[in-house]
Amino acid sequence: MIDVLSIRNLSVELQGKTILSKIALNLAAGDILGLVGPSGCGKTTLLNTVAGFVEVNKGELIINNSTVITPENTLPPEQRNVGMIFQDYALFPHLTAEQNILFGIEHLPKIERVERLEELLELLALKGLEKRFPHQISGGQQQRVAIARALAPQPQLLLLDEPFSNIDARLRNELMVELRTLLKKLKISAVFVTHNKDEVFSFADKIAVMHEGEILQVGTPVEVCKQPKSWQVADFLQLGSWLAIKRLDFDAIETALGKIAVSNDLQKKLNDQAQHTFLLLKPQNIKVVDALEPNVKIDHISINEQGYYYVCSSLAQTDDSLSFTQLRFYSDQLFLLNQKVALQIKPHEPVIF
Ligand SMILES: Nc1ncnc2c1ncn2[C@@H]1O[C@H](COP(=O)(O)OP(=O)(O)OP(=O)(O)O)[C@@H](O)[C@H]1O
């Protein structure tokens, strides 16, 4: 498959400080990539580098399989055939919705401009709003105008910086589904930045997790959640709680919630890597067992679509190396605050860091 974006060994320095280093990334035509990571890790800088607002210091950026950008060979943003949607939409306040949409295609013959405008107004359900100014339409409608403006020059690659962050939760879900369907229909590839991991699961085909200017892991959201390559990835995606482990002689490890069998492969890995001592325990691998002696105390209760969500602490002595202060799990059963409960780990191949 053809890559619409290929980044090789890219580094960026701003004011003498390395902001991005050794970035490598490929985006296949038609794919949508979600860029996530803690605040300040370099997501917006990476997007701005692809767009052409930030210079490359080292490495190579290939856009649309042909345009090669290196420190010696740069190209201004308007010649990259890349569309960008900013967090605040950056619509021109003195231009109507229609004028905003037409802004980037004024060089085209009139007949073509009118055709594209009509098509985009239809596609983004903006008919009837074309003569309004940005302050006369809602946030969701402004976002659709920003999308139409970015799509008007028919870019092969669309870059979106936190496109849904200013929109209330219900409308956000609708817009995400709408925009994803639209991009797929028009076969436009996209890279979007978000703080919100749930958005990645609804909107992206692939996810890239960044940390301190580097990309730690790229894959489908399912792959990355199932097999995070580092604790930073698991931690940022909040895939579960961390549980201290003690290695036992044979094919098992011990935790504050009991023993778990581990495969020979994992036992070998544990023997080889002395620093690995924490188990990533996902909520779906925890079960409540009424018949057992309680081993945790409920410290916090909330409710969400998956049931009751509990944060609990270990009943083991605090000086016990396996004791823990925070473990999260879901249950259909309602427990009370401070109630003592028995938890067990379901048999599964554990992920250990
Ligand atoms: N023009 C600049 N000059 C110097 N440093 C900069 C510049 N722009 C960004 N930085 C620094 O680069 C780092 C990465 O910033 P960036 O905005 O790319 O992170 P981010 O992951 O998008 O953060 P957030 O999620 O908070 O928006 C930060 O430490 C920031 O202070």
PDBQT file of the ligand as one rigid body, heavy atoms in Angstrom, charges set to zero:
ROOT
HETATM    1  N1  LIG A 401       8.212  27.694  19.493  1.00  0.00    +0.000 N 
HETATM    2  C1  LIG A 401       8.706  27.018  20.500  1.00  0.00    +0.000 A 
HETATM    3  N2  LIG A 401       9.908  27.337  21.033  1.00  0.00    +0.000 NA
HETATM    4  C2  LIG A 401      10.446  26.623  22.043  1.00  0.00    +0.000 A 
HETATM    5  N3  LIG A 401       9.862  25.557  22.604  1.00  0.00    +0.000 NA
HETATM    6  C3  LIG A 401       8.668  25.186  22.134  1.00  0.00    +0.000 A 
HETATM    7  C4  LIG A 401       8.020  25.900  21.056  1.00  0.00    +0.000 A 
HETATM    8  N4  LIG A 401       6.831  25.271  20.805  1.00  0.00    +0.000 NA
HETATM    9  C5  LIG A 401       6.749  24.259  21.672  1.00  0.00    +0.000 A 
HETATM   10  N5  LIG A 401       7.827  24.209  22.468  1.00  0.00    +0.000 N 
HETATM   11  C6  LIG A 401       8.100  23.220  23.529  1.00  0.00    +0.000 C 
HETATM   12  O1  LIG A 401       8.093  21.937  22.920  1.00  0.00    +0.000 OA
HETATM   13  C7  LIG A 401       7.533  20.969  23.780  1.00  0.00    +0.000 C 
HETATM   14  C8  LIG A 401       6.425  20.233  23.055  1.00  0.00    +0.000 C 
HETATM   15  O2  LIG A 401       5.339  21.127  22.843  1.00  0.00    +0.000 OA
HETATM   16  P1  LIG A 401       4.034  20.672  22.054  1.00  0.00    +0.000 P 
HETATM   17  O3  LIG A 401       3.102  21.822  22.025  1.00  0.00    +0.000 OA
HETATM   18  O4  LIG A 401       4.445  20.093  20.744  1.00  0.00    +0.000 OA
HETATM   19  O5  LIG A 401       3.508  19.510  22.992  1.00  0.00    +0.000 OA
HETATM   20  P2  LIG A 401       2.082  18.792  22.999  1.00  0.00    +0.000 P 
HETATM   21  O6  LIG A 401       2.358  17.338  23.180  1.00  0.00    +0.000 OA
HETATM   22  O7  LIG A 401       1.307  19.184  21.777  1.00  0.00    +0.000 OA
HETATM   23  O8  LIG A 401       1.469  19.416  24.308  1.00  0.00    +0.000 OA
HETATM   24  P3  LIG A 401      -0.065  19.659  24.702  1.00  0.00    +0.000 P 
HETATM   25  O9  LIG A 401      -0.689  18.302  24.742  1.00  0.00    +0.000 OA
HETATM   26  O10 LIG A 401       0.037  20.292  26.055  1.00  0.00    +0.000 OA
HETATM   27  O11 LIG A 401      -0.656  20.562  23.653  1.00  0.00    +0.000 OA
HETATM   28  C9  LIG A 401       7.078  21.708  25.029  1.00  0.00    +0.000 C 
HETATM   29  O12 LIG A 401       8.068  21.537  26.007  1.00  0.00    +0.000 OA
HETATM   30  C10 LIG A 401       7.000  23.143  24.569  1.00  0.00    +0.000 C 
HETATM   31  O13 LIG A 401       7.259  24.016  25.646  1.00  0.00    +0.000 OA
ENDROOT
TORSDOF 0
